[in-house]
C-alpha cells in the first residue's frame, strides 16, 4: 500500500527526537552532534545543545535539539526536520517548549507553557490553532526534554529512576523509566570510553543508551534498527546536503514477510494468520470482526478475521446517541471536526442523507476520489492541512475521513495495524465508524469493503500510530488460510 509508511516515519521521529536519553550536562555551554544510521548507512544527523538563559525573568537554561533525516519508504524519499527549544529554570523544571516538525513542504508547531498544575499546549498548522490543557499528576517528576537531567545527577549501576515527560507530537504526558544496567568499554573510532549502559523504557518501547563518565552521550540503539553515534559536527553533517543515498527501503525492512502469497488480497473475506513478536497485551485486540487465540508458544497469537460488506439497510439514522461516544466526536490537536472548512465540506458531501451507513460510504468515496497518494510527507498533519493539500499517506486519508465523519455526528476512531500487500504485512492506518456497530473504513480503497487482511493492533486518536512502533521489525507472520 502506498500509504503504509505512516508508522515508519513515526518510528524515525521517536528515534531522533523523543530520545529518552539520560545524558547529564556537566558543563555549560555544551553541544553534541550525532550521526543517524540505519544499519551501516547514514540517514541524517542530530544536534543537542544547552546554554545558560532566562525565560520571563527566571534564570535557567535553554535546551535545543534538532534533527534532519532522509529515508526511503516504499520507493519514495522522505525528508524531515525536527526542532525543539525548551526553557527550564535553575532546578531544571520546564517553563516553555517550542517544537516544530517539517517535511515535504508542510510543517506544524506545538508550543507548550508549563504551569504549576497543567500544561497548556497550542498546535499551529495551516493558519489554524487548537489548544489542549494537560493536567500534571500530583507528585510527578516532570521533564520536558529527556535528553537532559539535572546538573550534578550521578548514576550508578543498578540505579532506577522514573520521570514524566511531555511528548509534543501526541500532546500527552508519558512515563519514562531509566535503568543503569552496567558499565563497559565502548570504542568509537580510535577512542575508547568507559561507558554507562542505560535502558530507557517509554510508550515508544525500549532503547539502549551509552554515555561516558562525564555525562556525554556516545551512542543510542533505537527502534526499527536506527543507530545514533556521537561524531564531530563535520562528520555528523557529512552527506546531509544530499550526497548520500537513502538506505534499503525502511517500510520493506520493517514489514512482516510471509512465504504464502495472496493473489488478490483486497477481495479476501476471511483469514487465519499466526503473528509473533507482539509482546504487549494492549496491542492484542479482538472484536466482532477480529478474534484471537493465544498459542502455547510465548508471544504467538492466531488471528481469525472475517470481513463483510457494509449493509446500509441495517445501519442507524442520524442523530446517533452520544452517550459514551464523546471521545470519538471531539476535536483534538490533529482532528478538527468543528472547523468551519471541515464541517462545510462534510455537509456538502452528505447532503440530506440521514442513514449513517450511506454517510460513511459517501465520505469514504469523497476522500478516496479527492485525495492523491503522496509519500514524501513524513510528519503527522492536521485534518485542515490535509483538506487543503488533498494529498498524503494512509494516515492522512484516515485523519481527514475521521474529521469529516465526526463533523456530521458519526463517532469515529483511528486504527493502526497491518495489511497484506505484495508478499507481506505492512504497517497501515485506517478508521472505524459507529453506525449501530463499529465498522472498518479504509479511505485509501475505492470500495466500502475492507478485506480480512487488515489486522488491528491499536485504536483511538492519532497517538495510536506510536503505540505500534515498538513492534516494527519484530513481527513475524504465517498465513494459515484465507478465502
N, C-alpha and C positions, 0 to 999 in steps of 0.2 A: 504494500500500500504506500502511495506516495506521501501520505500524511503520517506515516508511522514513526517519525523522528522526534515527536514532541518530548517523549521521555528521555531520549538520547541527549537532547540539549539540557534537560533538567539535570541529568547526571553530570554533565560538564559544568553547569553552574555550581552545583554543590561542591565539586572537586576543586574549583578555582576561586570560589568566593565565600562559601559557607564552610570554612575550613576546620572549625572546631579545634584550633591548634593552641596548645598551651605555651606558646613562645613568650618568654618573660623578658620584657625590655629592661635591661640593667643599666644601659647608658642611653642618654638622650642628648641630642637627636640621634636617631639611628635609622638606617634604610636597608632593607633586604630585598634582593631580586632572586627570582626562581624561574628556571626553565620548566615548561609544562610539556610532558611527553605522553604519548600513547605507545606503549611498548618502547621501541628504540627510536621512534620518530617524534621530532619536536612538533608540537601543535600550537605553541604560544608561550607567553610569559606572564608572571605575576609580580607585583611590587607591593611591599608593606613598609610603611614609614610611620614614625612617631616623633613629635616635637612638642616643646612647651608652647602653650597658647592660653587663651581665655575665651569664655563664652558668656555674654551678657554680664560682664564684670566679674565672673567667677574664674579664678586662676585654675589651670589644669593642663590638659594636653589635647593635641589634635592628632587623631589617628587617621591614616589614609591607606586604603588598599585598592588596587586596580589590577585588572587582567585583560589580556587580549588573546583570543584563541581563534583557530581556524581548523575545522574538521571537514570530513566528507561523510554525508549521511544519505544513503540511498542514491548515490551518484551525484549529489548536489553539494557544492562547497557552502559551508555555513560559517560566517564570521560573527563574532560577538565581542563586545567590550562591556566590562562591569566596573563601576567606580563607586567607592564608598568613602565618605568623610564622616568621622564621628568626633564629637567634642565630649570630653569627660572631665570631671572635677579632679582635684588633687588626690582624692581617695579612689579614683578610677570608677566612680559612679557615672553612668551615661547621662548626658544632658540633651544632646541633639544628634540626629543621624540623617545624612542625606545620601541616598542611594540612587544610582542611575544605571539602567541597562539599555544597550543599543544593539541593533542587528538589522541588516537588510534595509536601511533607511528608516527604521522605526525605533522609537525609544519610549521609555517610561521611567518616571521618577517617583520615589517614595520618600517623603520627608516625615521624620518622627520626632516629636518632642516628648521627653521623659519627665513625667511629673511624679509626685510622691506616691500616688495610688493608681496611676494609669499611664498608658502611653497613648498619645493622640497622633495617629498616623494618617497622612494625606497622600493619596495616589493621584498622580497627574499624568494624563495621556490624551493626546489629540484635543487639547483645549478643555477637556472635562476634568473635574476634580471630585474625588469621593473621600470621605473621612471615616475612619474607624477608631473607636475608643476601645483599648485593650486593657482590662483590669490587671494589675500586678498582684499576684498572690501574696498574702502576708508571709513574711519570713523568707521570701525568695532572694537568693543571691543573684542579682541581675547584672549581666554583662551585655554590652551592645555589639562589640567586635570581639569574637572569640579568638582572634589571633594574639591578643594581649591580655595578660593577667597582671595584677598589681605589682609594682616595683618592689623588689625585696622578697617576693614569694620564693620559697625554696622547696624543691621537690626531692623526695627520697623514694627509693624503690619500695613499692608496696603502698604508697600513698593513693588514696581515692578521694575525689572531690566532685561535688555536684554543683552545677550552675543552671541558671535560667537565662536564655538569650533570645533577643528579638530577631526574628527572621524577616527581613524586609520584603522578600518576594511573596511569601504567603501571608505576611502581616499577622503573624501569630507569635506567641511565646512558646519556645520549645525547651525541653530538658536536655542538658549536656552532662555526660558522665566522663570523667577523666581518670585513668588508672596508669600509674607508673609501673611498667612491667619489669624492666631490667635495665642494666647499663651494659653497653657493648662498644667495641671498636667499629667505627664506620669510616670507610675510605671514600673520599670524593676527590677524584683526580690524583694529585700527588700528596694530598694532605690526609692525615689520619686523625680522627676525633674520638674522644671518649664521649659517647652519646647516650642520653636517656631515651629509652623506647617507651612511648606513651600511646595507649589505646584510647581512642576518642569515640564515644558512642552517642548517637543522637537519632532523631527520626530519620535521618538520611542513611543510617546504618553505621558500620564500623570503619574507622580509618586508623592507620598507624602513622605516628609522627616521631621523628628523631630530632633532638635538639642537643646542643653542646652544654657544657657545664656553666657557661655564661648566659644561657638562655637564648642563644641564637638558633633560629630554625635552620635545619640542614636538609631534611628530606621528608616527603609525605607520600605514602601509598594510599591513594584514594579509591573511590568506587570506579567500576567499569574499566579497570586496568589503567587508570590515569595515574601518572607518577610526576611528582614535583621535586626538583633538585636545586639546591642553592647554587647560584652562579654569580659571576660579576654582572654588572649592568650590561656590558657589551656582549657577553656570552648569552645572557638571557634573551636579549632583544635580537640576536643574530637570526636572520630568517624571518623576523616578524613583519617585514615590509613586503613579503610576497615571494622571497627567493626559495622557500621550501615548498614541497608538495604535500598536500593532505595525505594522511596515512590510509591504510586499508579501511574500508568503509565501516564506521563505528556501528551503524544500525545493523549491518550484517554480522559483525563480530559479537554483538550482544543479543542476537536473536537465538531462538531455540530450534536448532535444526532437527529434522526427523528423516529417517530412511524411507518413510512411507509418503508418497506424493498423492495429493488430492487434485484430480484433473480440473474440477470445476467447483472451487470452494465456495463461491457466492451462492450456490444452489443447495448446499448441504443442509439437510433438515434435522439430522441427529448425529452426534459424535461422542465417542468414548475415547478418552486420552489420559495417559498417565503423565503427571508432572512431578518432577523432583527439583529440589532447590528452593522451595518456598518454606522458610523456616519460621515465619511469624504467623500465628493463628489469625491475626487481624486481616491478613491478606488471603485467607481461605474462606470464601463466601459461597453461600448457596441460597437459592430461592426457588420459585415455581419452575423456572426455566433451567436452572443450573443446579445439579445435585452433586454432592461429593461423598467419597468413601475413602477413608484412610486405610492404606495397606499396612501390613506388618512391618515393612521396611521403613525406617525412620525417615520422615520427610517426603514420602511418596504418597501421592494423592490421586485417586481416579476421579475424573470429572465426567459426568454424563450430562450432555446438553441437548435439549430439544428446542428447535425453533419452530415458530408458527407464523402464519400470515396475520397481519393486523385486521381484525374483524370489526369494522366500524358499526355493525348492527348491534354490537354488544357493549359499545363504549358509552360513557355518560355524557349528558348535556351540560353546558355551562349554565349557571355558575356552579363550580365544584365546592364542596365543603372544605373549609380551610383549616379545620381542627387538626393539629399535629403536622401541618404542612408548611408552616411559616418559613422554615429554613430553605425550602425548595421554591419559594416565591420571592425571596428577599433580594434586595440589592447587595452586592458585595464589591470588593475592590475591583474585580475584573468583569463581573456580570452585572449589567445595569438595566434591568427591565423597566425602571421608571424614567429613564432618559427619554426625552421627547422624540428624538430621532428613532430610537428603538421602538417606542410604542406606536408612533405613526406608521412605521414600516410594518409592524406586526398587524395592525388593524387593516392596513391596505391589503395584506396577504390574505387574511381570513374573511374579509367582508362581513356578511351577516351570518356566517356559519356558527352553529352552536354545538354541533357534535364534536366532542373532544378528539375522537379518533380521526375524523376528517381534518380537523385543525392541525393535528400533529403531522398528518400527511402533507398538507398544504405548505406548512412551514419547512418541513424537511425538503420538499421538492424545490421550494424557492431558494433555500440556502445552497442546495446542490447545483441548481441551474446558474445562480448568480455568482457563486464563489469560483475561483480558479486555483488549482494547486500551485503553491509556491513554497519550495522547501528551503530557501536561504534565509528565512526569518527565524532566528534562533532564540527568541525571547517570548515569555508569556505576554499577551496583549489583552487590552480591554475589548469588550464587545463593541463599543463605539468605534475604536480604532479599526477593528476587523470589518465593521459595516462600511466604513469609509473606504478602506482598501479593497475589500471583497476578494481577498486572496490570503493564502496561508496553508498551514498543515492541518492534520486531523484535529489537533487540539483547538485550533481556531474555528473550524467548522462546528465543533461541539459547543464552544463557548458562545458563538453567535446564535446557534439554534436554541441554546438554553435561555439566553436573554430574551429572545423573541417569544418563546413559549411561555416563560414566566410572565411576560408583559401582558398576555391575554388571560392570565389566571390559571395556567396549567402547571402544576408542580413538576419541576424538572431538576434532575441532578446529573452531574458529570460522572462518567465511568472511565476508569483506566484499567487496561488489561492487555491481552494478547489476541492476535488474529492471525489465522493461517494465510500465508502468501508466498508463492514462489519457493516452495520446498521447506518452509519453516514457520515458526510462530514469531511474529514481530510485535513490538510494543505499539499500542494503538489507543486512541481515545474516541469515545462516542458518548451518548446520553441515554437517559431513561426518563420517560414522562409518565405521570399518573393519569389514567383515563378510566378509572374504576379498578384498574390493576396497573402495576408497573410494566411498561413495555419498552423494549430497546429501540433506539432511533439512531441510525448512523447516517449523518448528512453527507458523508463522503460517497455514499451509494446512491444510485439513481432509482432505487426501489425502497418501499417500506419494509420489505423482508430483510431481516438481519440474520444471517446464516449462523449455524451452530458452531462455527469455528471461532466465534467471538467468546473469549474466556474472560470473565470479570474477576479482577483482583481487588479493586478498590472503588468506592463510590462516595460522592459528596460534592465538595466545592473544588476550585482549581487546585488546591493543595494536594488532592489525591494523586496528581501527577508525581509528586515527590515521594509518596508512600511506596511506589513500586520500584524506585530507583535502586534500592538495596538488593533487589533480585536480579539486576541486569548482569548478564553474563553467567549467572549461576543456575538458571532453569534449564532442565533437560526435558524433552518431550518424546513420548512414544505413543503414536496413534494406534488404538486397538481396533476401532472400526468407525465407519461413517456411512451415512445413507443420504 
